[in-house]
Amino acid sequence: MAPLPPPRIVIASHNEEGKSVFSRDTEAPLFGPFGLNSGQFTTLFTTDSEPASNTGELPSLITTTIPRPGPKGSYFGTSDMPPGAESPFHRTVTVDYMVVLKGEIVARLDDGVEKTIKEGEMMVQMGTIHSWLNKSDKWCRMLFVMLPAEKVVMKDGKVLDEAFFPVKHAGV
């Protein structure tokens, strides 16, 4: 099955006279850091401050790193997973709002518990160790908004840092 086409992003902002204009209407380039049979990312929009600025240059659409918001910014983008693909288990120090736009995806936690998130359904991920697995025979496209968050601090004072683990197969 062919990959999904690059997502189109339309951005409305202001011109130099303060008039509302469509300042961008383009396809966002895909970035596949884990190889052809794994997920692909797009960066649709980023901010680097809070509150965000509505003036100035638009951010680049070029994605050459794993998506993350800046320490006071935001990340808005997609992740496409081909049939049978799985992501490495990982934890980001973020709050992630995710919507499945196409297909379905299995969200897995580090204890092996799984939930299937279907087209049109949403998930909020709060700094947990998790992985994505596409068990279907169709591509899945997820839309993400990622915001920086405080690190999780356990009752005993242990701090849960960002983490990245190799792909675990069968039995997690």
GUFI-450470 format. One record per residue: residue in three letters; residue number from 1; x, y, z of N, C-alpha, C in turn. Coordinates in steps of 0.02 Angstrom, whole numbers, plus 50000, padded with zeros to 5 digits. Last residue first. Layout:
REM residues N
  resn  resi  n.east  n.north   n.up  ca.east  ca.north  ca.up  c.east  c.north   c.up
   Ala   NUM       X        Y      Z        X         Y      Z       X        Y      Z
...
REM end
This chain:
REM residues 172
  resn  resi  n.east  n.north   n.up  ca.east  ca.north  ca.up  c.east  c.north   c.up
   Val   172   50313    49632  51227    50336     49697  51252   50384    49683  51307
   Gly   171   50268    49526  51160    50269     49521  51232   50294    49584  51266
   Ala   170   50349    49565  51016    50308     49514  51049   50318    49510  51124
   His   169   50487    49683  51033    50440     49642  50995   50402    49594  51041
   Lys   168   50541    49847  51052    50528     49783  51085   50476    49746  51044
   Val   167   50666    49954  50992    50600     49924  50979   50597    49857  51015
   Pro   166   50760    50038  51123    50754     49999  51060   50684    49970  51053
   Phe   165   50706    50195  51195    50725     50125  51201   50721    50091  51133
   Phe   164   50728    50345  51277    50718     50316  51211   50746    50245  51215
   Ala   163   50670    50480  51382    50702     50414  51372   50684    50387  51303
   Glu   162   50674    50615  51498    50662     50592  51430   50700    50527  51420
   Asp   161   50652    50564  51673    50681     50603  51618   50658    50576  51550
   Leu   160   50576    50573  51819    50572     50534  51758   50594    50578  51699
   Val   159   50651    50576  51977    50629     50616  51920   50631    50572  51858
   Lys   158   50609    50532  52143    50640     50512  52079   50608    50552  52022
   Gly   157   50538    50562  52257    50583     50613  52231   50617    50595  52166
   Asp   156   50442    50473  52294    50507     50465  52326   50559    50515  52301
   Lys   155   50337    50508  52209    50331     50524  52281   50398    50519  52317
   Met   154   50413    50574  52056    50380     50523  52096   50378    50543  52170
   Val   153   50385    50693  51937    50423     50680  51998   50383    50631  52041
   Val   152   50401    50724  51767    50363     50689  51818   50409    50676  51877
   Lys   151   50448    50889  51714    50463     50818  51721   50419    50788  51776
   Glu   150   50330    50997  51637    50376     50983  51691   50389    50909  51693
   Ala   149   50327    51015  51457    50296     51001  51522   50351    50995  51575
   Pro   148   50288    51085  51297    50336     51067  51349   50300    51059  51416
   Leu   147   50172    51005  51187    50189     51063  51229   50241    51042  51280
   Met   146   50117    50958  51029    50160     50942  51086   50179    51007  51121
   Val   145   49992    50894  50936    50014     50957  50965   50054    50937  51027
   Phe   144   49977    50786  50795    50001     50800  50863   50009    50874  50876
   Leu   143   49890    50666  50705    49904     50737  50711   49922    50752  50784
   Met   142   49928    50519  50616    49911     50550  50679   49931    50624  50677
   Arg   141   49882    50401  50499    49908     50470  50508   49881    50498  50573
   Cys   140   49921    50240  50443    49889     50281  50495   49923    50349  50495
   Trp   139   49889    50125  50309    49929     50178  50340   49888    50214  50393
   Lys   138   49825    49959  50340    49821     50025  50309   49867    50074  50345
   Asp   137   49812    49844  50409    49841     49837  50342   49838    49904  50303
   Ser   136   49860    49865  50584    49813     49860  50528   49850    49851  50462
   Lys   135   49942    49890  50687    49926     49820  50676   49881    49811  50615
   Asn   134   50059    49997  50723    50005     49994  50673   49993    49921  50656
   Leu   133   50104    50061  50876    50106     50001  50834   50046    50003  50787
   Trp   132   50204    50162  50981    50149     50158  50933   50159    50097  50890
   Ser   131   50237    50176  51157    50257     50157  51090   50194    50156  51047
   His   130   50295    50257  51309    50244     50229  51264   50275    50212  51197
   Ile   129   50307    50325  51464    50343     50283  51416   50290    50248  51375
   Thr   128   50225    50488  51477    50231     50416  51492   50279    50383  51443
   Gly   127   50189    50623  51464    50256     50605  51485   50267    50532  51502
   Met   126   50043    50604  51432    50072     50648  51483   50139    50623  51508
   Gln   125   49939    50612  51298    49997     50575  51324   50036    50623  51369
   Val   124   49777    50592  51248    49823     50639  51280   49877    50597  51313
   Met   123   49692    50553  51098    49729     50530  51157   49771    50588  51183
   Met   122   49544    50523  50998    49598     50564  51025   49631    50531  51084
   Glu   121   49469    50474  50840    49477     50471  50912   49540    50507  50934
   Gly   120   49473    50476  50703    49429     50524  50735   49434    50523  50811
   Glu   119   49514    50306  50694    49505     50368  50657   49454    50413  50692
   Lys   118   49559    50239  50859    49534     50236  50790   49525    50305  50760
   Ile   117   49672    50162  50958    49643     50228  50946   49624    50230  50872
   Thr   116   49681    50031  51069    49676     50048  50998   49640    50115  50992
   Lys   115   49796    50005  51198    49731     50033  51179   49734    50050  51105
   Glu   114   49884    49892  51307    49873     49923  51241   49803    49952  51236
   Val   113   50013    49854  51422    49943     49871  51411   49936    49910  51346
   Gly   112   50149    49841  51444    50118     49796  51396   50044    49810  51383
   Asp   111   50211    49934  51520    50191     49873  51555   50154    49824  51509
   Asp   110   50230    50044  51438    50288     50002  51453   50271    49939  51492
   Leu   109   50091    50047  51321    50129     50072  51378   50184    50022  51396
   Arg   108   50041    50084  51156    50065     50034  51204   50103    50069  51260
   Ala   107   49914    50112  51045    49957     50145  51093   49976    50093  51145
   Val   106   49887    50073  50881    49887     50044  50948   49938    50083  50990
   Ile   105   49784    50160  50764    49850     50147  50793   49841    50117  50862
   Glu   104   49703    50180  50604    49702     50169  50676   49772    50151  50700
   Gly   103   49652    50294  50475    49671     50228  50500   49661    50221  50574
   Lys   102   49680    50466  50503    49668     50413  50454   49692    50347  50485
   Leu   101   49693    50544  50617    49659     50572  50558   49639    50518  50508
   Val   100   49690    50538  50785    49701     50495  50727   49659    50523  50670
   Val    99   49767    50660  50882    49705     50641  50848   49724    50595  50791
   Met    98   49843    50708  51035    49847     50670  50972   49777    50653  50947
   Tyr    97   49942    50808  51131    49873     50798  51111   49875    50766  51042
   Asp    96   50061    50786  51255    50047     50777  51184   49972    50766  51174
   Val    95   50173    50865  51355    50103     50844  51353   50086    50843  51279
   Thr    94   50342    50809  51385    50291     50849  51351   50222    50824  51370
   Val    93   50469    50739  51380    50448     50783  51435   50400    50835  51405
   Thr    92   50442    50576  51317    50461     50646  51306   50435    50686  51365
   Arg    91   50495    50413  51304    50461     50461  51346   50487    50530  51327
   His    90   50472    50262  51206    50504     50325  51221   50462    50366  51271
   Phe    89   50497    50120  51105    50468     50148  51166   50507    50211  51183
   Pro    88   50495    50144  50927    50530     50126  50989   50490    50153  51049
   Ser    87   50348    50098  50833    50398     50147  50855   50436    50119  50914
   Glu    86   50310    49989  50700    50308     50005  50771   50363    50054  50787
   Ala    85   50210    49937  50560    50265     49975  50589   50255    49985  50664
   Gly    84   50101    49876  50498    50151     49834  50531   50207    49871  50566
   Pro    83   50078    50005  50380    50054     49943  50409   50112    49902  50438
   Pro    82   50163    50159  50431    50141     50110  50382   50114    50047  50416
   Met    81   50117    50309  50504    50144     50243  50519   50118    50194  50466
   Asp    80   50155    50480  50519    50124     50428  50478   50158    50361  50493
   Ser    79   50121    50619  50612    50162     50558  50611   50123    50507  50571
   Thr    78   50123    50799  50604    50094     50733  50594   50146    50679  50601
   Gly    77   50115    50945  50712    50137     50906  50656   50102    50839  50652
   Phe    76   50171    51070  50811    50110     51048  50778   50132    51009  50716
   Tyr    75   50241    51120  50962    50253     51084  50900   50185    51060  50875
   Ser    74   50292    51266  51056    50244     51213  51039   50265    51181  50973
   Gly    73   50396    51329  51191    50360     51333  51128   50310    51276  51119
   Lys    72   50492    51331  51285    50434     51372  51298   50389    51376  51237
   Pro    71   50585    51237  51238    50571     51239  51309   50511    51282  51328
   Gly    70   50509    51176  51083    50562     51208  51121   50541    51213  51194
   Pro    69   50443    51011  51049    50435     51083  51057   50497    51111  51092
   Arg    68   50499    50892  50930    50496     50914  51000   50481    50989  51000
   Pro    67   50527    50761  50815    50486     50819  50836   50486    50830  50911
   Ile    66   50693    50727  50771    50632     50700  50802   50592    50759  50828
   Thr    65   50746    50826  50630    50756     50796  50696   50689    50768  50719
   Thr    64   50713    50890  50517    50773     50849  50514   50790    50818  50581
   Thr    63   50594    50965  50426    50601     50923  50485   50663    50880  50476
   Ile    62   50543    51120  50367    50594     51067  50361   50601    51031  50428
   Leu    61   50464    51228  50377    50430     51163  50374   50480    51105  50372
   Ser    60   50504    51365  50485    50521     51320  50431   50479    51256  50435
   Pro    59   50384    51491  50537    50436     51441  50549   50446    51396  50488
   Leu    58   50371    51657  50468    50342     51592  50481   50397    51541  50494
   Glu    57   50426    51809  50549    50433     51757  50498   50397    51693  50518
   Gly    56   50307    51921  50631    50372     51896  50612   50369    51840  50560
   Thr    55   50175    51887  50749    50210     51930  50701   50277    51898  50685
   Asn    54   50122    51818  50852    50085     51816  50789   50115    51864  50737
   Ser    53   50205    51718  50970    50204     51781  50932   50165    51771  50867
   Ala    52   50138    51638  51116    50165     51636  51048   50159    51704  51015
   Pro    51   50184    51681  51287    50136     51669  51233   50170    51671  51164
   Glu    50   50307    51575  51240    50240     51574  51269   50231    51639  51306
   Ser    49   50401    51525  51093    50389     51565  51153   50317    51556  51177
   Asp    48   50413    51461  50975    50469     51455  51021   50461    51498  51084
   Thr    47   50312    51351  50876    50322     51415  50909   50380    51406  50957
   Thr    46   50279    51275  50717    50310     51275  50783   50310    51346  50810
   Phe    45   50193    51171  50602    50202     51237  50632   50236    51229  50699
   Leu    44   50216    51048  50542    50169     51095  50511   50178    51166  50537
   Thr    43   50327    50929  50506    50320     50986  50550   50275    51036  50513
   Thr    42   50300    50754  50495    50300     50820  50463   50297    50872  50519
   Phe    41   50375    50590  50492    50350     50649  50526   50345    50708  50478
   Gln    40   50347    50416  50480    50370     50477  50448   50337    50536  50484
   Gly    39   50394    50254  50545    50354     50314  50542   50388    50371  50506
   Ser    38   50462    50126  50436    50443     50153  50501   50405    50218  50491
   Asn    37   50523    50081  50323    50467     50042  50350   50444    50066  50418
   Leu    36   50631    50168  50296    50572     50168  50252   50512    50132  50281
   Gly    35   50697    50246  50448    50697     50203  50389   50631    50202  50353
   Phe    34   50687    50338  50549    50697     50268  50568   50695    50221  50509
   Pro    33   50659    50466  50501    50724     50454  50533   50739    50380  50548
   Gly    32   50583    50535  50379    50581     50467  50406   50647    50448  50438
   Phe    31   50482    50668  50342    50548     50652  50369   50543    50584  50402
   Leu    30   50397    50760  50214    50399     50704  50260   50472    50690  50280
   Pro    29   50348    50933  50195    50391     50876  50179   50391    50823  50234
   Ala    28   50183    50990  50168    50239     50985  50215   50282    50925  50197
   Glu    27   50121    51087  50036    50128     51021  50065   50189    51020  50110
   Thr    26   50044    51250  50064    50093     51204  50035   50088    51135  50066
   Asp    25   50025    51404  50091    49980     51351  50067   50024    51302  50030
   Arg    24   50040    51550  50187    50069     51486  50167   50014    51439  50146
   Ser    23   49966    51663  50207    50038     51671  50199   50074    51606  50180
   Phe    22   49827    51742  50173    49851     51673  50175   49925    51676  50158
   Val    21   49799    51886  50278    49819     51855  50215   49833    51781  50226
   Ser    20   49734    52033  50347    49736     51960  50350   49752    51932  50281
   Lys    19   49835    52178  50362    49780     52144  50329   49789    52069  50335
   Gly    18   49943    52250  50408    49897     52222  50458   49837    52187  50429
   Glu    17   50035    52286  50316    49983     52336  50331   49933    52310  50383
   Glu    16   50112    52172  50298    50143     52230  50332   50093    52285  50350
   Asn    15   49990    52040  50332    50042     52072  50292   50068    52133  50330
   His    14   49963    51900  50442    49952     51971  50423   50008    51994  50377
   Ser    13   49897    51737  50413    49931     51784  50458   49916    51855  50434
   Ala    12   49858    51569  50393    49834     51638  50385   49871    51681  50436
   Ile    11   49914    51427  50311    49925     51472  50368   49899    51541  50349
   Val    10   49891    51261  50274    49872     51328  50255   49879    51371  50317
   Ile     9   49967    51114  50223    49960     51161  50278   49945    51230  50249
   Arg     8   49941    50945  50179    49939     51016  50158   49930    51059  50220
   Pro     7   50046    50802  50200    49990     50844  50220   49997    50916  50195
   Pro     6   50094    50692  50067    50113     50742  50117   50052    50785  50136
   Pro     5   49992    50542  50055    50023     50601  50025   50044    50650  50081
   Leu     4   50041    50384  50127    49994     50440  50123   50029    50500  50091
   Pro     3   50116    50252  50028    50113     50299  50084   50060    50352  50073
   Ala     2   50027    50110  49958    50067     50171  49951   50062    50215  50013
   Met     1   50042    49941  50000    50000     50000  50000   50044    50062  50000
REM end
